[in-house]
Amino acid sequence: MWTVAVLIREGISLFEFGVTAEVFGIDRSEAGLPLVDYRVCSDGGPGRVESKHRPSVCVESTHGLEGLADADVVIVSATLPSTGNSAEHRAIREAHANGALVVSLCSGAFILAETGVLDGLSASTHWLFEDELARRFPLVDVVSANLFTDTGRVVTGAGTAAAIDTCLHVVRRELGAAAASTIAKRMVTAPLRHGGQQQFVDWPSRVDAAGTDRGDTGLAETLDWAKARLGTNLDLAALAERSALSTRQLTRRFIAQVGTTPLKWVTHQRVQRAQELLENTDLSIDQIGHDVGYASATQLREHFRALVGTTPSAYRQSFNLGA
């Protein structure tokens, strides 16, 4: 059984903690997902931990810090900015040394930084805390505005809603794209926003200065059109023509509304589709590369490794689907 242990402490933020419970704490075995041993851990627990909210809401931990020791994933949930205590630091360092994937959500990055596991690594946190994290921990390379940063054995997520992206990313890299898509569909959220996207985007108003509803000013139709044609030429000119915009206008609107550039978005969509085909079909890697729009398997491998951190062959073998 896959074990996910969440460290909570006084001043816990209920939203980020609730995301961990929604993603990892629900039995979805009927949908083909593995059972998860979901542990809520606190120093001195089991016991009640008070939230930062007023009036206060308490969360009941199920384990003490020993619950982190043999976990596959350890998540330090968001709290009032704190560097934690020595017992928490020791438990996190030991779990990391034992091979756990260590994750922080929002201000949880401060506790990870204090343990030393972020030294020399890039890390994300809520944009409000970026300067403070960089000032207090100069050995940590604080990445500005990312949704999350994955450095291999440590994943750090930004604030609030980015906890959803971070937790779904953990599911995707550990259990596969199909598992992440299943959970995202149940949560009625987007299955994939890559970590390099911005923490905040500007959504244009439908109503102009005169109070006239101008209709949908977004890119939804173009995005749907492109996702249905990943195997075709989706260069900047083709996307701009479909959107009835200049390439410069399209790029500006993509960055504002989607949080990334058009071509980076296309690459993310192609790699995600390749993940699904690797899991669920026995198509060759050459064929999958062609189907998602790459001229060769070499191109697919380059983009796949850059975004997923492994090769298409290793990914298929890991999830034992379509092999």
C-alpha positions, -999 to +999 in steps of 0.1 A: +000+000+000+012+035-009+018+056+021+013+094+022+021+112+055+011+148+060+028+169+087+005+195+103+012+219+131-004+248+149-016+275+126-025+250+098-041+264+067-073+243+060-073+248+022-039+232+015-045+205+041-079+198+026-063+193-008-041+165+005-071+148+021-091+151-012-063+138-034-048+111-011-073+105+016-103+091-004-106+054-013-108+054-051-100+017-056-133+012-075-118+035-102-087+014-104-065+035-082-043+020-055-053+022-018-034+049+001-024+047+037-031+084+044-016+096+077-021+129+094+009+135+116+018+160+143+045+164+169+031+148+201+001+134+182-024+119+178-042+150+189-060+182+180-042+209+160-056+244+158-059+261+124-050+297+116-086+306+108-109+326+131-131+313+146-106+284+149-112+250+134-092+220+147-078+191+128-073+157+145-040+141+137-039+103+134-002+098+141+028+113+158+060+121+140+067+083+138+041+082+110+066+099+087+093+073+091+083+047+065+061+069+043+066+069+005+056+106+004+059+131+032+040+164+027+046+194+049+013+213+048+009+250+048+008+268+081+016+303+095+052+309+083+074+288+106+106+269+105+092+242+128+110+225+157+139+201+160+117+170+164+099+178+131+132+185+114+147+152+125+116+133+113+117+149+079+154+144+074+151+107+084+122+102+061+141+118+032+171+097+040+149+066+039+139+074+004+106+093+008+096+119-017+094+151+004+068+178-006+060+212+008+029+233+002+030+271+004+048+282+036+057+246+044+089+254+023+102+273+054+103+240+074+119+221+046+145+249+042+153+247+079+160+210+077+186+215+050+170+193+024+165+223+001+202+235+003+215+239-032+181+232-048+154+253-065+122+258-046+088+274-048+065+290-022+036+315-022+047+346-040+041+367-009+068+347+009+094+344-019+116+373-007+115+362+029+124+326+020+153+338-001+166+362+026+164+337+054+178+307+034+205+320+009+214+284+000+180+279-015+173+291-051+138+305-047+120+303-081+098+332-087+061+327-093+062+289-103+032+268-094+056+241-082+092+230-085+103+194-088+140+187-082+137+149-081+133+138-045+119+172-033+088+189-047+079+224-034+045+240-042+032+275-042+003+289-023-034+280-020-048+266-053-013+256-065-016+228-038-040+211-062-014+213-090+014+201-067-005+171-054-018+160-088+018+163-101+029+139-073+002+115-083+012+118-120+049+112-114+044+083-089+012+066-102+009+078-138-011+103-159-043+081-159-044+082-121-039+119-120-066+125-147-091+103-127-086+122-095-087+156-113-120+146-130-135+137-096-123+170-083-137+189-113-103+206-120-078+207-148-057+175-149-025+192-158-008+226-152+029+223-153+050+238-126+066+265-147+033+282-152+027+315-133+010+315-099-014+341-111-029+351-145-050+380-156-085+369-168-100+396-190-134+409-182-163+401-205-178+436-199-162+466-215-161+502-201-195+509-215-210+480-197-215+459-228-210+421-226-184+414-253-187+376-251-160+351-243-126+368-247-107+337-237-088+311-258-110+281-249-121+274-285-085+276-298-072+254-270-099+227-277-091+229-314-054+225-308-058+196-284-078+177-310-050+182-336-018+175-316-005+154-345-006+183-369+015+213-374+007+236-344+033+263-348+027+298-337+014+309-371-013+282-372-025+290-337-026+327-344-045+321-376-071+300-358-074+327-331-077+355-356-049+373-339-014+383-348+014+361-334+024+389-310-012+393-298-016+356-293+015+352-273+005+381-250-029+367-245-016+332-239+008+344-212-020+365-196-048+339-197-030+305-197+002+314-178+027+302-204+036+307-241+017+290-270+045+267-280+053+256-244+016+249-239+015+227-271+046+208-258+029+201-225-002+189-242+018+166-265+038+151-237+006+145-216-010+128-245+021+107-250+019+096-213-017+085-218-008+065-249+022+049-232+000+038-203-030+026-223-018+013-257+009-010-271+017+015-299+055+018-306+072+049-293+079+060-329+041+058-336+032+077-304+057+104-313+041+107-348+006+107-333+014+136-309+031+157-336+068+149-335+088+140-366+108+114-348+110+094-316+141+113-307+121+146-305+095+129-283+123+116-260+139+150-257+107+168-247+094+138-226+126+137-205+126+175-200+091+175-186+086+141-170+122+134-160+125+100-176+123+083-210+091+071-227+104+035-224+111+038-187+078+055-181+059+027-199+077+001-179+071+018-146+033+018-150+031-016-167+004-005-192+004-010-229+039-026-228 
